[in-house]
Amino acid sequence: MKIEIKVPSVGESITEALLAQWFKQDGAAVRKDEALFVLETDKVTLEVTAEAAGILRIAVPAGTTVKIGAVVGSIETVSAEADVPSGPPAAEAKPAPTAPAATPPAVEKAPAVPPPPAGSAPPAAAEAPGVPEGLPPSVRRLVGEHRLDVSRIRGTGPGGRITKGDVLLTIEQSAGGPAPAPAAEPAAAVCAPGESVREEISRKPMTPIRRRIAERLLKARQNTAMLTTFNDVDMSAVIELRKRYKEAFQKKYGVSLGFMSFFIKASVEALKAVPEINAIIDGSDIVYHHYYHIGVAVGSERGLVVPVIRHADRLGFGELEQAIVDFVARIRENRLGLNDLEGGTFTITNGGVFGSLLSTPILNTPQSGILGMHRVDPRPVAVNNQVVIRPMMYVALSYDHRIVDGREAVTFLKHIKECIENPERIMMEI
């Protein structure tokens, strides 16, 4: 019995997807609910699992764009799941033969020319024993006349070829003193004289997610009046709180207390103070959101995705951290659903995890604001007319100037700064 493997529907607006990768080879044994292949759309990446145990038959190769509902393979079911081996078949497990590593061709040295018997005349150049045939006539004549060992002559011509000048130099050195020691093998040149440098490139099509990211970012640049304002935040109080409650927080919630939950809480308070940043433009209207769905940008191997934490104002620190950890795990395992990415009203991105000092984040349209976090660095700052070293972070707010004025943007960042530097303003649930 054959069970068809079809491309599942992942959203009403999505009509095609990229079959990015098969986890099994054609003819391999699969178990029920085992991941078969990765499907990429312009919004989400997910794994498709086997409906039953059996033998996999692949009809569409990886890298093909397929329509929703298309048949990409089948499973030949067996009488019992136990009949299917847990591991891949022997033919699959057998590694493909690999080509032996290329080794540079050995350069054969010409044998030394034996000295002629006493009293005999030197042989003619054309008949000189031990003189390689590939040398030019003038070089062969000099080598034969002076009974030189060509293996001791270092060639400077193209490809290491011995030239007449190399032979004359050897003769001069021999006449000026004792025969020089054999020259060490010259190091292989990066590019031999006369050899052209091969400039290699590789080309691969953009994935649907990468195309979607490119389209959205370009749209944000072209269709919004985007501007960015900056501020810096003293992270001393938050760092101290994390140290003080680290073990208690981990014990109660099962996750670590990070910076992101503080910034989500601070952003909610700032959005309440400046509602324009939590609004969008719809035609000639401004739509204000009276709820707070905060998107958290997460970088993955296949691109940047922004899962949304819904009603973040109703969640505590532990619930926020658990939501973030869960999103990261689901992104890594390709289990993120389309509904996890929709409906955000404001976005936070943290370039500090990659070492960014300062950046200008691009709006996640149609949203009107995005907060950029960066790395924490010890820097000298003035506190009570004294210069002290404090852990400081630059923060950036990019906003749509069509709906948000500079005053509102600066006020928003001031609220962020005050909440982080005085975290007692946002309730700590330990």
C-alpha positions in Angstrom: 0.0 0.0 0.0 1.3 3.5 -0.9 0.6 6.6 1.0 1.1 9.9 -0.9 3.3 12.6 0.7 1.7 15.9 -0.1 2.8 19.5 0.6 0.6 20.7 3.5 -1.2 24.0 3.6 0.6 26.5 5.8 -1.6 29.5 5.3 -4.4 31.0 3.2 -2.1 33.4 1.4 0.7 30.9 0.6 0.3 28.9 -2.7 3.8 27.5 -3.1 6.9 26.6 -1.1 10.4 25.4 -1.5 11.3 21.8 -0.7 14.6 22.7 0.9 15.9 19.3 2.2 15.1 15.7 2.4 16.2 14.0 5.7 16.1 10.6 4.1 17.3 9.1 0.8 15.1 7.4 -1.7 14.4 3.8 -0.6 15.2 4.5 3.1 13.1 3.1 5.9 11.1 5.6 7.9 9.1 5.5 11.1 5.8 7.0 11.8 6.0 10.7 12.8 9.7 10.8 11.7 10.7 14.1 9.9 10.9 13.6 6.2 11.7 17.0 4.7 12.0 20.7 5.3 9.5 23.0 3.7 10.3 26.7 3.3 7.8 29.4 2.5 8.2 33.2 2.4 7.0 33.4 6.0 7.9 30.2 7.8 10.0 27.0 7.8 8.5 23.7 8.9 9.3 20.0 8.9 6.8 17.5 7.4 6.6 14.1 9.1 5.7 10.6 8.0 2.1 9.5 8.4 3.1 5.9 8.6 6.1 3.6 8.7 7.5 2.1 5.5 9.9 2.7 2.7 10.3 6.2 1.3 10.0 6.9 -2.4 11.0 10.4 -3.4 9.3 11.9 -6.5 10.5 15.5 -6.2 14.2 16.4 -5.4 15.3 18.9 -2.9 15.6 22.5 -4.1 12.3 22.3 -6.1 9.6 24.9 -5.7 6.3 23.0 -5.3 2.6 24.0 -5.1 0.6 23.5 -2.0 -1.1 20.1 -2.2 1.5 18.7 -4.7 2.6 15.1 -4.3 6.4 15.0 -3.6 6.8 11.3 -2.7 5.2 8.3 -1.2 5.6 5.7 1.6 5.3 2.0 0.8 3.8 0.8 4.1 4.7 -2.5 5.7 2.6 -5.0 7.6 3.8 -3.9 11.0 5.9 -0.9 12.1 8.2 -3.3 13.9 9.2 -4.7 10.5 10.8 -1.4 9.7 14.4 -1.2 10.9 15.1 1.7 13.3 18.2 2.7 11.4 18.8 3.3 7.7 19.3 0.3 5.5 22.8 -1.0 4.9 23.0 0.5 1.5 22.1 3.9 2.9 24.4 3.6 5.9 27.3 2.7 3.6 29.3 5.9 3.1 29.8 7.0 -0.4 33.3 6.4 -1.7 35.3 9.5 -1.6 37.9 10.5 -4.1 41.5 10.3 -2.8 43.0 13.6 -1.8 44.8 15.2 -4.7 48.5 15.2 -4.3 50.9 17.3 -6.2 52.8 15.4 -8.9 56.3 14.3 -7.8 59.1 16.0 -9.7 61.6 13.5 -10.8 65.2 14.6 -10.4 67.5 13.9 -13.1 70.2 11.4 -12.1 73.6 12.8 -11.5 76.0 12.6 -14.4 78.8 10.1 -13.6 82.3 11.4 -14.2 83.9 10.2 -17.4 86.7 7.7 -17.2 90.2 9.1 -16.9 91.8 10.2 -20.2 88.5 10.2 -22.1 87.2 13.3 -23.8 84.0 14.9 -22.6 80.9 13.6 -24.4 79.2 15.9 -26.9 76.2 17.8 -25.7 73.7 15.7 -27.7 75.2 12.5 -26.3 75.9 13.7 -22.7 74.8 10.9 -20.3 72.3 12.0 -17.7 71.2 15.2 -19.4 67.4 15.3 -19.6 66.1 15.5 -23.1 63.6 18.2 -22.3 66.2 21.0 -21.8 66.9 23.5 -24.6 69.9 22.7 -26.8 72.0 25.6 -25.4 71.4 24.4 -21.8 72.1 20.8 -22.7 75.4 21.8 -24.3 76.5 23.7 -21.2 75.5 20.9 -18.9 77.3 18.4 -21.0 80.5 20.4 -21.4 80.8 21.2 -17.7 79.5 17.8 -16.5 77.0 19.4 -14.2 74.4 17.6 -12.0 71.1 19.1 -13.1 69.5 18.0 -9.9 71.6 20.7 -8.1 70.5 23.5 -10.4 67.6 25.6 -9.3 65.4 26.5 -12.2 63.9 30.0 -12.4 62.0 29.7 -15.6 58.3 29.1 -16.1 57.2 26.1 -14.1 60.7 25.7 -12.5 62.3 25.1 -15.9 66.2 25.4 -16.0 67.4 28.3 -18.1 70.8 29.1 -19.6 71.2 31.8 -17.0 70.7 29.2 -14.2 73.4 27.0 -15.7 75.9 29.9 -16.1 75.3 31.0 -12.4 76.0 27.4 -11.3 79.2 27.4 -13.3 80.3 30.7 -11.8 79.6 29.5 -8.2 81.5 26.3 -8.9 84.5 28.2 -10.2 84.6 30.6 -7.3 84.9 28.0 -4.6 83.8 24.5 -3.6 80.7 23.1 -5.0 77.6 24.4 -3.3 75.4 22.2 -1.2 72.3 20.9 -2.9 69.7 23.6 -3.0 66.7 23.1 -0.8 63.4 22.4 -2.5 61.8 25.7 -3.3 58.5 26.3 -1.6 55.5 25.9 -3.9 54.5 29.3 -5.2 51.0 30.5 -4.6 50.6 31.1 -8.3 53.4 29.8 -10.6 54.8 32.3 -13.0 52.7 32.5 -16.1 49.8 30.6 -14.5 46.5 32.5 -14.4 44.6 32.8 -11.1 41.3 31.0 -11.1 38.6 33.2 -9.6 35.9 30.9 -8.5 32.3 31.8 -7.6 29.2 29.9 -6.5 25.6 30.8 -7.1 22.4 29.6 -5.5 18.9 30.9 -5.5 17.5 32.9 -2.7 15.2 31.0 -0.3 11.6 32.1 0.0 12.3 33.4 3.5 15.3 35.4 2.3 13.3 36.8 -0.6 10.5 37.8 1.7 13.0 39.5 4.1 14.5 41.4 1.2 11.1 42.5 -0.1 9.9 43.7 3.4 13.0 45.6 4.2 13.0 47.3 0.8 9.4 48.1 1.2 10.1 49.6 4.6 12.8 51.8 3.2 10.7 53.0 0.2 7.3 53.4 1.8 8.0 54.9 5.2 9.6 58.1 6.4 12.0 56.2 8.7 14.2 57.9 11.2 16.2 56.7 14.1 17.0 58.2 17.5 19.5 56.9 20.1 20.2 56.9 23.8 22.4 55.0 26.2 21.3 53.0 29.2 23.2 52.2 32.5 22.7 48.5 33.0 24.1 48.4 36.5 20.8 47.9 38.3 19.5 45.2 36.0 22.8 43.3 36.2 22.7 43.5 40.0 19.1 42.2 40.0 20.0 39.3 37.8 22.9 38.4 40.0 20.8 38.6 43.2 17.8 36.6 42.0 19.5 34.4 39.4 19.2 31.1 41.4 15.7 31.8 42.7 14.4 32.7 39.3 15.9 29.6 37.7 14.5 27.4 40.4 11.0 28.8 40.1 10.6 29.2 36.3 13.2 26.7 34.9 14.7 29.4 32.7 17.4 32.0 33.1 16.6 35.6 33.6 17.9 37.6 30.6 17.9 41.2 29.5 15.1 40.7 26.9 12.3 40.4 29.5 13.3 43.7 31.1 13.2 45.5 27.7 9.8 43.9 26.9 8.4 45.2 30.1 10.0 48.6 29.7 8.7 48.8 26.1 5.1 48.0 27.2 5.3 50.9 29.7 6.8 53.2 27.0 4.1 52.2 24.5 1.5 53.1 27.0 3.1 56.5 27.4 3.5 57.1 23.7 0.6 55.2 21.9 1.5 56.5 18.5 4.4 54.0 18.4 2.0 51.2 19.0 -0.2 52.3 16.0 -0.1 51.9 12.3 -1.2 53.9 9.2 -4.1 52.4 7.2 -4.7 54.5 4.2 -5.6 58.0 5.5 -6.4 56.6 9.1 -4.3 56.0 12.1 -5.1 52.7 13.8 -4.2 52.6 17.5 -3.7 49.3 19.2 -4.9 49.0 22.8 -3.0 45.7 23.2 0.7 44.9 23.2 1.9 42.1 20.9 5.6 42.3 21.0 7.7 40.7 18.3 11.2 39.5 19.2 13.6 39.2 16.3 15.5 35.9 16.3 18.3 35.1 13.9 18.3 31.5 12.5 20.3 29.6 9.9 17.6 30.2 7.3 17.0 33.9 8.0 15.6 36.4 10.5 12.1 35.6 11.9 10.1 37.6 14.4 7.8 35.5 16.6 5.2 37.5 18.5 4.6 37.4 22.2 0.9 38.2 22.5 -0.5 40.4 25.3 3.0 40.9 26.7 1.6 43.4 29.2 -0.2 40.5 31.0 2.8 38.3 31.3 5.4 38.2 34.1 9.1 38.0 33.7 9.1 34.2 34.0 6.4 33.8 31.4 8.2 36.2 29.0 11.5 34.3 29.4 9.7 30.9 28.9 8.0 32.2 25.7 11.4 33.3 24.3 13.1 30.0 25.1 10.1 28.1 23.5 10.3 30.2 20.3 14.0 29.7 19.9 13.5 25.9 20.3 10.7 25.8 17.8 12.7 27.8 15.3 15.6 25.5 15.7 13.4 22.4 15.2 11.4 24.0 12.3 8.1 23.9 14.3 7.2 27.6 14.2 3.7 28.2 12.9 2.5 31.0 10.7 0.2 32.2 13.5 3.3 32.7 15.6 4.6 35.4 13.2 1.5 37.5 12.7 -0.2 40.3 14.6 2.8 42.1 16.2 2.4 45.8 17.1 6.0 46.5 18.1 9.3 44.8 17.6 12.5 44.4 19.6 15.8 43.2 18.1 19.0 42.5 20.0 22.1 42.9 17.9 24.2 42.8 21.1 24.2 39.0 21.1 26.3 39.2 18.0 28.6 41.9 19.4 26.9 44.9 17.7 27.8 48.3 19.4 25.3 50.4 17.5 22.9 50.0 14.6 19.9 51.4 12.8 17.2 48.8 12.8 14.7 48.8 9.9 11.0 48.9 10.6 9.0 45.7 10.6 6.1 47.1 8.5 3.3 48.0 8.9 4.5 48.7 12.5 5.6 52.2 13.3 8.5 51.4 15.7 11.3 49.0 16.4 13.7 49.0 19.3 17.3 48.0 18.8 19.4 46.6 21.8 23.2 46.3 21.6 26.1 44.9 23.5 26.9 46.0 27.1 30.4 47.7 27.4 32.1 49.2 30.5 32.5 52.9 29.7 33.4 56.0 31.6 30.3 58.1 32.5 29.7 61.1 34.7 27.7 60.3 37.9 27.3 63.1 40.5 30.1 65.1 38.9 32.5 62.1 39.2 33.8 59.9 36.3 33.0 56.3 37.0 33.0 53.1 34.9 29.5 51.7 34.3 28.2 48.9 32.1 26.5 50.9 29.3 24.3 49.9 26.4 23.3 52.0 23.4 19.6 51.7 22.4 18.1 52.8 19.1 14.5 53.5 18.1 13.6 53.5 14.4 10.2 55.0 13.8 7.9 56.1 11.0 8.0 59.9 11.0 4.6 60.0 9.2 2.9 59.1 12.5 5.6 59.6 15.2 7.3 63.0 15.8 10.8 63.4 17.2 9.4 64.5 20.5 7.4 61.2 20.9 10.4 59.1 19.8 12.8 60.8 22.3 10.2 60.5 25.0 9.8 56.8 24.3 13.5 56.1 24.7 13.6 58.2 27.9 10.9 55.9 29.3 13.0 52.8 28.3 16.1 54.3 29.9 14.2 55.2 33.2 12.6 51.7 33.4 15.9 49.9 32.9 18.0 52.1 35.2 15.3 52.0 37.8 13.8 48.5 37.4 11.7 48.8 40.5 9.3 50.8 38.2 8.4 47.5 36.5 7.3 44.9 39.0 9.8 42.1 39.5 8.0 38.7 39.9 10.3 36.4 41.8 
